[in-house]
Amino acid sequence: MSSDITTVKADNIVGNANRLVPPSGGSGGHEWVQEAGVTQPAQVAEAAPGTVQPPSRRDRLRAATIEEIIQTARQLLVKDGPEAVSLRAIAREMGMTAPGLYRYFGSHEELVRHLCAGIFTELGADIHRAIEAAEPPPDLAHAPEAKLTVKMVAACREFRRWALNHKDEFGLVFGVPLPGLNDGRYDIADECALAFAGTFFTLFLEMWHKVPFPVPADEQIDPGLRDQLGRYRDALGASLPLGAMLTFLRCWTVLYGAVAMEVFGHMSFALEDPAPMFELTLGDLAALVGLRYPLPG
């Protein structure tokens, strides 16, 4: 896991973004992760449409144990850092044997990827709820630009708030990847990273379609960058101009850069409180997509 926005089809991004909030509507993102992780394809294939059976008691107990393992791994991550998240340490905390954990996860890497999946799901759900709750001032309630601006600001603020309150988790999924995590596979961690990315990409598409903003023409983009943007757009399956793809990536790098520098303590050389600086960053982000922040009063 790293700062990369997962490269996947645009229709999948939007679809997964709409599935971010856990079925219960609460904050328990791990339930969604467990369901994805423990469902057996053979069971699904055998079930006729509309006849999916409720999980058995054995399945419920297994899911509960998986949840406890993941939560224990997260507690160790926060308490002692990523190096402490070992199968032996988790087993010790849970009163199990390390070999016993292999009945639930085939390897340490698989466990950590499920942990990353849960973190992405939690973060994405929090951002999704912040976007949904964002409302402009009453006097601007009917202004499309104001509605989109408050949504964008809410998403970015929530990303920063969550990151500052979960620095260890942020470091795991957005910092230097642990060995074995970026090995080219596509699994539940990538699926949940995709859903997280969808929160921002869906909002970006909404801004582009409702209040189109100027973007560089193809000939204004460096040829080497233009070719890369073309491949990125093709991989996403998006129908946006290359300039819009460039703007999306610029927005992400500005946001991620500002938050990561603060989370990892790289602003402390100059600022005791970077919050006012982040407000300026929000203004820069708004300008990139043709919006204005702060809202005109």
Summary of the structure (lengths in Angstrom):
residues: 297
radius of gyration: 20.8
end to end distance: 40.9
largest distance: 62.8
contacts: 866
relative contact order: 0.14
helix: 67%
strand: 0%
